[in-house]
Amino acid sequence: MDLIKLKAFFMWCTIINGALLILSFAGVVLASEMAFAMHSRLFQISPQSVAESIYLLLGLYKILWFGFNLVPYVAVVIISKDK
């Protein structure tokens, strides 16, 4: 795979996963009460546990997004400027 295709691949991965991260965050902010109520009924856990789980998963997703999408994209951009 050449550098141009690799750059395009990481760019689209970063954009798509970043959009999913933003949509997930917006969903939690805008519909948190509904989500907490639904999940606490389905899984028989407290709304506090649901909130902790959601924020933990969003934080993990953000760390993975940085590590596997954004950082490799920036590295490929830096490498491609050297040529």
TAQUIPE-V57071 format. One record per pair of residues at least 4 apart in sequence whose ideal C-beta (glycine too) atoms are under 8 Angstrom apart, sorted by sequence separation. I is the first residue (numbers start at 1). J is the second residue. D is the distance in Angstrom with one decimal. If there is no record, write none. Layout:
I:J:D, I:J:D
//
This chain:
1:5:5.2, 2:6:7.0, 3:7:6.1, 4:8:6.5, 5:9:6.2, 6:10:6.5, 7:11:6.2, 8:12:6.4, 9:13:6.3, 10:14:6.1, 11:15:6.4, 12:16:6.0, 13:17:5.9, 14:18:5.8, 15:19:6.3, 16:20:6.6, 17:21:6.3, 18:22:6.4, 19:23:6.2, 20:24:6.2, 21:25:6.4, 22:26:6.2, 23:27:6.2, 24:28:6.6, 25:29:6.3, 26:30:5.8, 27:31:5.6, 28:32:5.4, 31:35:5.4, 32:36:6.0, 33:37:6.2, 34:38:6.2, 35:39:6.1, 36:40:5.9, 37:41:6.4, 38:42:6.2, 39:43:5.9, 40:44:7.4, 45:49:4.4, 46:50:7.2, 47:51:6.3, 48:52:6.5, 49:53:6.2, 50:54:6.2, 51:55:6.3, 52:56:6.1, 53:57:6.3, 54:58:6.3, 55:59:6.2, 56:60:6.4, 57:61:6.2, 58:62:6.4, 59:63:6.5, 60:64:6.3, 61:65:6.1, 62:66:6.6, 63:67:6.2, 64:68:5.6, 65:69:5.2, 66:70:5.0, 67:71:5.9, 68:72:6.8, 69:73:6.3, 70:74:6.3, 71:75:6.3, 72:76:6.3, 73:77:6.4, 74:78:6.4, 75:79:6.3, 76:80:6.1, 77:81:6.7, 78:82:7.2, 79:83:7.6, 1:6:5.4, 40:45:5.6, 45:50:6.2, 65:70:6.4, 66:71:6.1, 39:45:7.3, 40:46:6.2, 28:35:6.8, 40:47:5.1, 43:50:7.9, 1:9:7.8, 27:35:7.2, 40:49:7.7, 37:47:7.2, 40:50:5.5, 36:47:4.2, 39:50:4.5, 36:50:4.8, 35:50:7.3, 36:51:6.3, 32:51:7.6, 35:54:7.2, 28:54:5.7, 28:55:7.8, 28:58:6.9, 25:58:6.3, 24:58:6.0, 21:58:7.4, 24:61:7.2, 21:61:6.0, 21:62:6.1, 21:65:5.8, 18:65:6.5, 17:65:5.1, 14:65:7.7, 18:69:7.4, 17:69:5.2, 18:70:7.8, 13:68:7.9, 14:69:4.3, 13:69:4.8, 14:70:5.4, 10:69:6.6, 14:73:4.9, 13:73:7.4, 10:72:5.2, 11:73:5.8, 10:73:3.8, 7:73:7.4, 10:76:5.6, 7:76:4.8, 6:76:5.5, 7:77:6.6, 3:76:6.8, 7:80:5.8, 3:79:6.8, 4:80:7.7, 3:80:5.4, 3:83:7.4
//
